[in-house]
Amino acid sequence: MTGRLRALWQNLLAGFWFVPGAVAVAFAGLALVLIEVDRKAGPSGIRFGFGGDAGAARDILATIAGSLITVAGLTFSLTIVVLTLISSQFTPRALRGFLADRVNQVTAGAFVGIFLYCLLVLGSVRGEGNGEAFVPALSVTGAIALGFLTLVLLLLFIHHMGQSIQASHIAARVAQGTLAAVDRLHPELYERAHQEDHTEIVRRWFREGEPESIGAPHAGYVQLIDLDALVAHAPATRLEVTVRPGDFVTEDSPLVRIWPAGALDAASRTSLRRSFAVESERDLREDPSFGIRQLSDIAIKALSPGINDPTTAVTCIGYLQAVLERLAGRAVPPAVHHLEGNAVMVVQRRSFEEYVDDSLSEIGRYSRENARVVLALLSTLSSVGDAARRPGALERLGVLRELGEAFAEPAVEAAGKERDKHVLRRRLERLLSELA
């Protein structure tokens, strides 16, 4: 599956129409199958569970269908309310994860699908006054069973919705997806090894001549880059991939630069452009920094005067700590790839320092007046430092020391009580000694 097809598939699964629609179609298909089974068994169908006449069958099916359309309306109304709450109370960037939640998708699809099931079965019922009588008894029994299933799904949906709007649950879901993305994109454990200086390589290419640039098809976020497709469509060339998943690009933004200029025909340039999936929103699977951004945004909003919820901020910092500890022990994939022949590809990678800065810097700026949150940040830096020291990544400790000083010193000045100042100073001194 190519990169664009993978991105399209992930976007379909993350939407709120494809999976519910597939579930609804499955229930409609089940109705058609059971009706056909009943039809082959004779005018009364297969007598299993339901033993009434055509009038009783119509009443049962109409009652279940009428109830289901009400329940479906309630479900979608609750979903819209929760989406509004998450967007305003936490962060709009968490909506994609909520819409992609399988429980919400399957429940919505099941309510619509069971409604369609009842309508199809109801349309097949024939009384004696309408020609040949036909009562699909097995199908009606199935409708009764699905009616009980609807009650179970409704209770499950309300329980799941109540959990979904809790700050700790939202943070945990985002962190789980972020950790999975880290494991997928940074699978190798840290090892001290020499890596080629990709910036110097690109400078040398520029000195040899101007490249040909391939721009984005439209403005949006880079969701996925298919490196294998890039290599396949541009053999025996030198490539610099100038963007990373999560970067915002415009039509004038170069996605990739090619040396020598003019080495590719129009078809190859079009294929290269299609190796990049550019959409209107970011996706967590190929972009761990998007999960970090969501956790950071939730923490920052929790610290705003209108919400004033430092506990939620501390919770998000805890999950950011888990992500950074995982990253501290992982190697950054190489930026320079030597391919067959003289082909070379340079890929932009996010460094550990960038991940740390994206995670904690903004929270530190907004939390200087809250000693509890600053202490949580300093504790996180200490734990991440321990995680970096275990595999010998000592060069990663410098950014942690810098951030510790940047967080603690303004907080000491802003602290209104001497006790808070004393605690912050002592914690900073201990952090600097641990990261020395």
C-alpha positions as CSV (number, residue, x, y, z in Angstrom):
1,M,0.0,0.0,0.0
2,T,1.5,3.4,-1.0
3,G,1.9,6.3,1.3
4,R,-1.1,8.2,-0.1
5,L,-3.3,5.2,0.1
6,R,-2.2,4.6,3.7
7,A,-3.0,8.2,4.6
8,L,-6.4,8.0,2.8
9,W,-7.2,4.8,4.7
10,Q,-6.2,6.3,8.1
11,N,-8.3,9.4,7.3
12,L,-11.3,7.2,6.5
13,L,-11.0,5.3,9.7
14,A,-10.6,8.6,11.7
15,G,-13.8,10.1,10.2
16,F,-17.2,9.6,11.7
17,W,-18.9,8.3,8.5
18,F,-16.9,5.4,7.1
19,V,-16.9,2.9,10.0
20,P,-20.5,3.8,11.1
21,G,-21.6,3.5,7.5
22,A,-19.9,0.1,7.2
23,V,-21.6,-1.1,10.4
24,A,-25.0,0.1,9.2
25,V,-24.6,-1.6,5.8
26,A,-23.6,-4.8,7.6
27,F,-26.9,-4.8,9.6
28,A,-28.8,-4.1,6.4
29,G,-27.1,-7.0,4.8
30,L,-28.0,-9.2,7.8
31,A,-31.7,-8.3,7.3
32,L,-31.6,-9.3,3.6
33,V,-29.9,-12.6,4.4
34,L,-32.4,-13.5,7.2
35,I,-35.4,-12.5,5.1
36,E,-34.2,-14.8,2.3
37,V,-33.7,-17.6,4.8
38,D,-37.2,-17.1,6.1
39,R,-38.6,-16.9,2.5
40,K,-37.1,-20.3,1.6
41,A,-38.7,-21.8,4.8
42,G,-42.2,-20.9,3.7
43,P,-44.9,-18.3,4.4
44,S,-44.3,-18.3,8.1
45,G,-40.6,-18.3,7.9
46,I,-38.5,-20.2,10.5
47,R,-40.5,-20.3,13.7
48,F,-37.8,-19.5,16.3
49,G,-38.8,-17.2,19.2
50,F,-41.5,-15.2,17.4
51,G,-44.8,-16.9,16.8
52,G,-47.2,-14.1,16.0
53,D,-49.0,-13.1,12.8
54,A,-48.2,-10.3,10.3
55,G,-49.9,-7.7,12.4
56,A,-47.9,-8.5,15.5
57,A,-44.7,-8.5,13.4
58,R,-45.5,-5.1,12.1
59,D,-46.2,-3.7,15.5
60,I,-42.9,-5.0,17.0
61,L,-40.8,-3.8,14.1
62,A,-42.4,-0.4,14.0
63,T,-41.9,0.0,17.7
64,I,-38.3,-0.9,17.6
65,A,-37.6,1.3,14.5
66,G,-39.4,4.3,16.1
67,S,-37.4,3.9,19.4
68,L,-34.2,3.5,17.5
69,I,-34.5,6.7,15.5
70,T,-35.0,8.5,18.9
71,V,-32.0,6.8,20.4
72,A,-29.9,7.6,17.4
73,G,-30.9,11.3,17.6
74,L,-30.0,11.3,21.3
75,T,-26.6,9.7,20.5
76,F,-25.7,12.2,17.9
77,S,-26.8,15.1,20.1
78,L,-24.6,13.9,22.9
79,T,-21.7,13.4,20.5
80,I,-22.0,17.1,19.3
81,V,-22.2,18.3,22.9
82,V,-19.1,16.3,23.9
83,L,-17.2,17.5,20.8
84,T,-18.0,21.1,21.7
85,L,-16.9,20.6,25.3
86,I,-13.6,18.9,24.3
87,S,-12.8,21.7,21.8
88,S,-13.5,24.5,24.3
89,Q,-12.3,23.0,27.6
90,F,-9.3,21.0,26.4
91,T,-8.0,21.5,22.8
92,P,-9.6,21.3,19.4
93,R,-6.7,19.1,18.2
94,A,-8.1,16.2,20.4
95,L,-11.3,16.0,18.3
96,R,-9.7,13.8,15.7
97,G,-8.9,11.2,18.3
98,F,-12.5,11.3,19.7
99,L,-14.1,10.9,16.3
100,A,-11.8,8.0,15.6
101,D,-12.9,6.2,18.8
102,R,-14.2,2.8,17.8
103,V,-16.8,2.6,20.5
104,N,-18.4,5.8,19.4
105,Q,-18.2,4.8,15.7
106,V,-19.6,1.3,16.2
107,T,-22.4,2.5,18.5
108,A,-23.6,5.2,16.1
109,G,-23.4,2.7,13.2
110,A,-25.3,0.1,15.1
111,F,-28.2,2.4,16.0
112,V,-28.6,3.4,12.3
113,G,-28.0,-0.1,11.1
114,I,-30.6,-1.7,13.4
115,F,-33.1,0.9,12.3
116,L,-32.4,0.0,8.7
117,Y,-32.7,-3.7,9.6
118,C,-36.2,-3.1,11.1
119,L,-37.3,-1.1,8.0
120,L,-36.2,-3.8,5.6
121,V,-37.8,-6.6,7.6
122,L,-41.0,-4.5,8.0
123,G,-41.2,-4.0,4.3
124,S,-41.1,-7.8,3.7
125,V,-44.0,-8.6,6.0
126,R,-47.2,-9.5,4.0
127,G,-50.7,-10.1,5.5
128,E,-53.3,-12.4,4.0
129,G,-55.1,-9.4,2.5
130,N,-52.0,-8.4,0.5
131,G,-51.7,-11.5,-1.7
132,E,-49.5,-14.3,-0.5
133,A,-48.9,-14.1,3.2
134,F,-45.4,-13.9,4.5
135,V,-44.1,-13.5,8.1
136,P,-40.3,-13.6,8.4
137,A,-40.4,-15.1,11.9
138,L,-36.6,-15.6,12.2
139,S,-36.0,-12.0,11.0
140,V,-38.5,-10.6,13.6
141,T,-36.8,-12.6,16.3
142,G,-33.5,-11.1,15.2
143,A,-35.1,-7.6,15.5
144,I,-36.2,-8.3,19.1
145,A,-32.7,-9.5,19.9
146,L,-31.2,-6.4,18.3
147,G,-33.6,-4.3,20.3
148,F,-32.0,-5.7,23.5
149,L,-28.6,-5.2,22.0
150,T,-29.5,-1.5,21.5
151,L,-30.2,-1.1,25.2
152,V,-26.8,-2.6,26.0
153,L,-25.1,-0.3,23.5
154,L,-26.9,2.7,24.8
155,L,-25.6,2.0,28.4
156,L,-22.1,1.3,27.1
157,F,-22.2,4.5,25.0
158,I,-23.2,6.7,28.0
159,H,-20.6,5.1,30.2
160,H,-17.9,5.5,27.6
161,M,-19.0,9.1,26.9
162,G,-18.7,9.9,30.6
163,Q,-15.2,8.6,30.6
164,S,-14.2,10.3,27.4
165,I,-14.8,13.8,28.7
166,Q,-12.5,13.3,31.8
167,A,-9.3,15.1,31.4
168,S,-7.3,12.2,32.7
169,H,-8.9,9.9,30.1
170,I,-8.2,12.3,27.2
171,A,-4.6,12.7,28.3
172,A,-4.1,9.0,28.6
173,R,-5.6,8.3,25.2
174,V,-3.4,10.9,23.5
175,A,-0.3,9.6,25.4
176,Q,-1.0,6.0,24.4
177,G,-1.2,7.0,20.7
178,T,2.0,9.1,21.1
179,L,4.0,6.3,22.7
180,A,2.8,3.9,19.9
181,A,4.0,6.5,17.3
182,V,7.4,6.8,19.1
183,D,7.8,3.0,19.1
184,R,7.0,2.9,15.4
185,L,9.2,5.8,14.3
186,H,12.1,5.4,16.8
187,P,12.4,1.6,17.2
188,E,16.2,1.5,17.8
189,L,17.7,1.9,21.3
190,Y,20.2,4.7,21.7
191,E,23.7,4.0,20.8
192,R,26.5,6.5,20.6
193,A,27.5,6.4,16.9
194,H,28.8,8.9,14.4
195,Q,26.2,10.3,12.0
196,E,27.0,12.2,8.9
197,D,26.4,15.9,9.0
198,H,23.5,16.2,6.6
199,T,23.6,20.1,6.7
200,E,27.2,20.0,5.3
201,I,26.2,17.5,2.6
202,V,23.3,19.7,1.5
203,R,25.7,22.8,1.5
204,R,28.1,20.9,-0.8
205,W,25.3,20.1,-3.2
206,F,24.2,23.7,-3.3
207,R,27.8,24.7,-4.2
208,E,27.8,22.3,-7.1
209,G,24.6,23.8,-8.5
210,E,21.0,24.9,-7.9
211,P,18.5,22.1,-7.3
212,E,15.0,21.5,-8.8
213,S,12.3,21.9,-6.1
214,I,9.0,20.0,-6.0
215,G,6.3,22.1,-4.3
216,A,3.2,21.0,-2.3
217,P,0.0,20.4,-4.3
218,H,-1.9,22.7,-1.9
219,A,-1.6,24.2,1.6
220,G,-2.0,21.9,4.6
221,Y,-0.2,19.7,7.0
222,V,2.2,16.9,5.9
223,Q,0.6,13.7,7.2
224,L,2.9,11.1,5.7
225,I,6.0,10.8,3.5
226,D,6.5,7.7,1.5
227,L,10.3,7.5,1.3
228,D,10.3,4.2,-0.6
229,A,8.2,5.9,-3.4
230,L,10.6,8.8,-3.4
231,V,13.5,6.5,-4.1
232,A,11.7,4.5,-6.7
233,H,10.6,7.6,-8.7
234,A,14.0,9.4,-8.5
235,P,16.8,6.9,-9.0
236,A,20.4,8.0,-9.4
237,T,19.7,11.4,-8.0
238,R,20.4,13.3,-4.8
239,L,17.4,14.2,-2.8
240,E,16.8,16.5,0.2
241,V,13.4,16.0,1.8
242,T,12.8,19.4,3.4
243,V,9.7,18.7,5.4
244,R,8.6,16.3,8.2
245,P,5.2,14.9,9.1
246,G,3.4,17.6,11.0
247,D,4.9,20.5,9.1
248,F,2.6,23.1,7.5
249,V,3.3,23.7,3.8
250,T,2.0,26.0,1.1
251,E,2.1,25.6,-2.7
252,D,5.4,27.6,-2.7
253,S,6.9,25.4,0.0
254,P,9.5,22.9,-1.4
255,L,8.7,19.3,-0.3
256,V,11.9,17.9,-1.9
257,R,14.9,19.3,-3.7
258,I,16.6,17.3,-6.4
259,W,20.1,17.4,-7.8
260,P,20.9,17.7,-10.6
261,A,18.1,20.1,-11.8
262,G,16.2,18.7,-14.8
263,A,17.1,15.1,-14.1
264,L,13.4,14.1,-13.9
265,D,10.6,14.2,-16.4
266,A,7.1,15.6,-15.7
267,A,5.7,12.2,-14.8
268,S,8.4,11.5,-12.3
269,R,7.9,15.0,-10.7
270,T,4.2,14.3,-10.4
271,S,4.9,10.9,-8.8
272,L,7.3,12.5,-6.3
273,R,4.6,15.0,-5.3
274,R,2.2,12.2,-4.7
275,S,4.7,10.6,-2.3
276,F,3.6,13.3,0.2
277,A,0.2,13.2,1.8
278,V,-0.8,16.8,2.6
279,E,-4.2,17.2,4.4
280,S,-6.0,19.8,6.4
281,E,-5.1,18.4,9.8
282,R,-2.2,16.5,11.4
283,D,-2.2,12.8,12.1
284,L,-0.7,11.2,15.2
285,R,0.4,7.9,13.6
286,E,3.4,9.4,11.8
287,D,3.8,12.5,13.9
288,P,4.5,12.0,17.7
289,S,5.0,15.7,18.1
290,F,1.2,16.1,17.3
291,G,0.4,14.1,20.5
292,I,2.9,16.2,22.4
293,R,1.2,19.3,21.1
294,Q,-2.2,18.1,22.3
295,L,-0.9,17.3,25.8
296,S,0.9,20.6,26.0
297,D,-2.2,22.5,24.8
298,I,-4.4,20.8,27.4
299,A,-2.0,21.7,30.2
300,I,-1.7,25.3,29.0
301,K,-5.5,25.7,28.8
302,A,-5.8,24.2,32.2
303,L,-3.5,27.0,33.5
304,S,-5.5,29.8,32.0
305,P,-7.4,32.1,34.4
306,G,-10.8,31.0,33.0
307,I,-10.2,27.4,33.9
308,N,-7.5,27.4,36.6
309,D,-7.0,23.7,36.9
310,P,-3.4,23.0,37.8
311,T,-4.2,19.3,38.6
312,T,-5.0,18.7,34.9
313,A,-1.8,20.5,34.0
314,V,0.2,18.2,36.3
315,T,-1.5,15.2,34.8
316,C,-0.5,16.2,31.3
317,I,3.1,16.8,32.5
318,G,3.1,13.3,33.8
319,Y,2.1,11.8,30.5
320,L,4.6,14.1,28.7
321,Q,7.2,12.7,31.1
322,A,6.3,9.2,29.9
323,V,6.8,10.2,26.3
324,L,10.1,12.0,26.9
325,E,11.5,9.1,28.9
326,R,10.7,6.8,26.0
327,L,12.4,9.2,23.5
328,A,15.4,9.7,25.8
329,G,16.4,6.1,25.4
330,R,15.8,5.9,21.6
331,A,18.0,6.7,18.7
332,V,17.1,9.4,16.1
333,P,16.9,7.6,12.7
334,P,19.8,8.6,10.4
335,A,19.2,11.6,8.2
336,V,21.5,10.5,5.4
337,H,20.6,7.4,3.3
338,H,23.1,6.1,0.7
339,L,21.2,4.3,-2.0
340,E,22.1,2.2,-5.0
341,G,24.7,3.7,-7.3
342,N,25.5,7.3,-6.4
343,A,22.0,8.2,-5.1
344,V,21.8,9.9,-1.7
345,M,18.7,11.0,0.2
346,V,18.8,13.4,3.1
347,V,15.7,13.4,5.4
348,Q,14.8,15.9,8.0
349,R,14.4,14.4,11.5
350,R,13.1,15.8,14.8
351,S,15.8,15.8,17.4
352,F,15.4,14.9,21.1
353,E,16.0,18.6,21.9
354,E,13.1,19.6,19.7
355,Y,10.8,17.1,21.3
356,V,11.7,18.3,24.8
357,D,11.2,22.0,23.8
358,D,7.8,21.3,22.2
359,S,6.7,19.4,25.3
360,L,7.6,21.6,28.1
361,S,8.7,25.1,27.1
362,E,5.3,26.7,26.7
363,I,4.0,25.1,29.8
364,G,6.9,26.6,31.7
365,R,6.2,30.1,30.4
366,Y,2.6,29.9,31.5
367,S,3.2,28.3,34.9
368,R,5.8,30.6,36.5
369,E,3.2,31.8,39.1
370,N,2.2,28.3,40.1
371,A,4.9,26.6,42.2
372,R,3.2,23.2,42.1
373,V,3.3,23.0,38.3
374,V,6.9,24.3,38.1
375,L,7.9,21.6,40.6
376,A,6.2,19.0,38.5
377,L,8.2,20.3,35.5
378,L,11.5,20.1,37.4
379,S,10.6,16.5,38.5
380,T,9.9,15.6,34.9
381,L,13.3,16.9,33.8
382,S,15.0,14.9,36.5
383,S,13.3,11.7,35.4
384,V,14.0,12.3,31.7
385,G,17.6,12.9,32.6
386,D,17.8,9.5,34.4
387,A,16.3,7.9,31.3
388,A,18.8,9.5,29.1
389,R,21.8,8.7,31.3
390,R,21.0,4.9,31.4
391,P,21.9,4.3,27.7
392,G,24.7,6.9,27.9
393,A,23.0,9.8,26.1
394,L,24.8,12.3,28.2
395,E,24.7,15.0,25.4
396,R,21.0,15.1,25.9
397,L,21.3,16.4,29.5
398,G,22.3,19.9,28.4
399,V,18.8,20.9,27.1
400,L,17.3,19.6,30.3
401,R,19.6,21.8,32.5
402,E,18.8,24.8,30.4
403,L,15.0,24.3,30.7
404,G,15.3,23.7,34.4
405,E,16.9,27.1,34.9
406,A,14.5,28.7,32.5
407,F,11.5,27.3,34.5
408,A,12.7,27.8,38.1
409,E,14.3,31.2,38.0
410,P,11.2,33.2,36.9
411,A,9.1,31.1,39.2
412,V,11.3,32.0,42.2
413,E,10.9,35.7,41.3
414,A,7.1,35.4,40.9
415,A,6.6,33.3,44.1
416,G,4.6,35.2,46.6
417,K,5.7,33.2,49.7
418,E,9.2,32.6,50.9
419,R,8.5,29.0,51.5
420,D,7.7,28.5,47.8
421,K,10.9,30.3,46.8
422,H,12.9,28.2,49.2
423,V,11.4,24.9,47.8
424,L,11.9,26.0,44.2
425,R,15.6,27.0,44.8
426,R,16.3,23.7,46.5
427,R,14.6,21.7,43.8
428,L,16.6,23.5,41.1
429,E,19.9,23.0,42.9
430,R,19.1,19.3,43.2
431,L,18.1,19.0,39.5
432,L,21.4,20.7,38.3
433,S,23.4,18.4,40.5
434,E,21.6,15.4,39.1
435,L,22.1,16.5,35.5
436,A,25.7,17.5,35.9
